[in-house]
Amino acid sequence: MEAIAKVNYVRISPRKVKIVLDLVRNKNVADAMAILRLTPNAATEYVSKLVKSAAANAENNFGMDPEKLYVSSCFVCPGPTLKRMRPRAHGRGDRELKRTSNITVIVSEKA
């Protein structure tokens, strides 16, 4: 049995989120939250909310023991990219890509 928490269209690059997700994969929920609390990265805010949400889903919807929960799987997929123009010299413009992410965290109970 597993509980899932997702967030879509987060305005942060998937490459930056992947670094944080690699830190918490296969860790206990309490250890993952401690790691996220001490990691100075913009993506930790979103990932910590997701880990909390997945743990709450596991406890309330599936009756799992909160002490035995661990982050069994977590991944990020690229969302739609916002394309913007930045003014440059001589009336030209450069394309600026503002990337978004779809983040998923799956929590399971250790046997």
C-alpha positions, 0 to 999 in steps of 0.5 A: 500500500502506498500514498501519493502526493503531487503538485503540478506546474511549480515554477522551478526547473526540474533540474533543481528539484531533482537534486533535492529529491535525490536527498530524500529518496528511500529515507524515513519521513522523519529523516527526510523532513530533517534533511529538507529543513537543513538544505538551503535550496529553493525546491525544499519548500515544495518537497517538504510540503509534499512529504508532509502531505503524502504522510498525512494521506497515508495516515488518514486515508490508509491507516498506516503507522506514521512511525514506519513510513518512508519515501519509497519513490519520488520523481519530477517531470517537466511541465509546460515551459513559459516562453518570454522575450528579453530585450537585447541590443539593436532592437533584437530579443532573446528567448527566455525559457521559464521552466515548470515542474510536476513533482510526485512523492510516494510514501510506503510503510516498511514491513 
